[in-house]
Amino acid sequence: MKVNFRIEKKHPKDTSSNIRLDFTYNGKRFRKFIGIKVLNHHWNINKQRLKASCGDALVVNKRLEILSKKVIDIYYDLLNNNQPISNGILSEKLNESIKGVSSCQSFFEYCEIFLSNSEKTKKPSTVDGYRYSIDSLRKFEKHSKRKIDWDTLDMKFYKEYQVFQYTVLENNPNLFGRRITDIKAIINDATKVGVNKYMDYKKFVIIRTKTKKLYLNDNEVELLYRINLTHKKKLERVRDIFIFSCLTGVRFSDYLSVNKQNIETLRDGTIILRYYSKKVDKEIVTILRKDAVFLFKKYNYQFPKISSQNYNLYLKELGQLAGLIEDFTVDGYKKGLPILITKPKYKFIASHTGRRSFATNLYKRGIPITHIMKATGHIKESDFLNYVQHTAEESMIAINIALTSTEKIITMNYKKKAS
């Protein structure tokens, strides 16, 4: 009596196959497909399990262990009760057991396995996002006294969780959308390996809205650059790191990882910065203008370390010193409803403002989007366009300049013809 698991291709060219359970008893062979499909190169033929390097290995292999034990238990239960044993009876009994396999792991139990698998295959920032979303669900469960499990992740949950995000946590729709994206990723993964069988989650809507955020134009960046900070070394260091971000687009999370070795000079004399970004897990190449080189060299090509909290705090102080005190209005949300928030401009300056200013100022100069995306690391043009901040007033000024230029050309041509 033995239980084996094999994969079976329908066609020789198939790259993925269904897993089949083979159970040998009393000289007979019982075969049954168990509803799990895997990539062929992920399957270890000798061990009859998914390879440990595969992201789903822990979940799938645990399920195979459960099914192996189930079919043997069913056989002995029938034998001990003097009941007939046949392939048909085994199939019927195993079907009943398979329906209950999903209940062997609760939603939060599966979340821990999902996180463990994700740590091996996904970026740390992505895994952190999953953790925040799972933690948010635990808070919701405690607040609402509504148990979170596979069968309760329905549209009623979705609506109550949305209200919780907006009114209790005071999060905006975009952050709620991010949480739902993570939740769907977890449930999709569980559904794929047969742990979840409830499909209401497919109706969850992922909300995304574009909001107005602050960027500093070239003149405002210049104002910050010209502040005399001779006796304020901490502010000077923060200012220099921020200006470097405005000139290169380097994220705050990456500025410590760049040094002299990241600098290259191209054939035509163009100086670039080639570095690895932790957030997007890839190499980025950006421009290194002479002002950026000067700032970099000032610190011997290694900027000083500062906490993000102090960095954001000092940036607001710098903005005030630079005279960025005019009112500025951004999009906000209160209990999920859009509102306008107006404060002095310097109060909105934060670590990401530098990178946003870099992208937007290049965009305003008419530099092709594809070029700027190379320097920022964006992959999708739609993501980049949501990222840049170009006000309606600035757009009208740009249109007016273009039209004025065109009108001059038309007038000149008209005068030539008239003469």
Buried (B, 14 or more C-beta within 10 A) or exposed (E): EEBEBBBEEEEEEBEBBBBBBBBEBEEEEBBBEBEBBBBEEBBBEEEBBBBEEBBBBBBBBBBBEBBBEBBBEBBEEBEEEEEEBEBEBBBEBBEEBBEEBBEEBBBEEBBEBBBEBBEEEBBEEBBEBBBBBBEBBEEBBEEBEBEBBBEBBBEEBBEBBBBBBBEEBEBBBBBBBBBBBBBBBBBEBBBBBBBBBBEBBEEBEEBEEEBBBBBBEEEBBBBBBEBEBEEBEEBBBBBBBBBBBBBBBBBBBBBBEBBEEBBEEEEEEEBBBBBEBBBBEEEBBBBBEEBBBEBBEEBEBEBEEBEEEEBBEBBBBBBBBBEBEEEBEBBBBEEBEEEEBEEBBBBBBBBBBBBBBBBBBBBBEEEEBEEBBBBBBBEEEEEBEBBBBEEEEEEEEEEEEEEEEEEEEEEEEEEEEEE
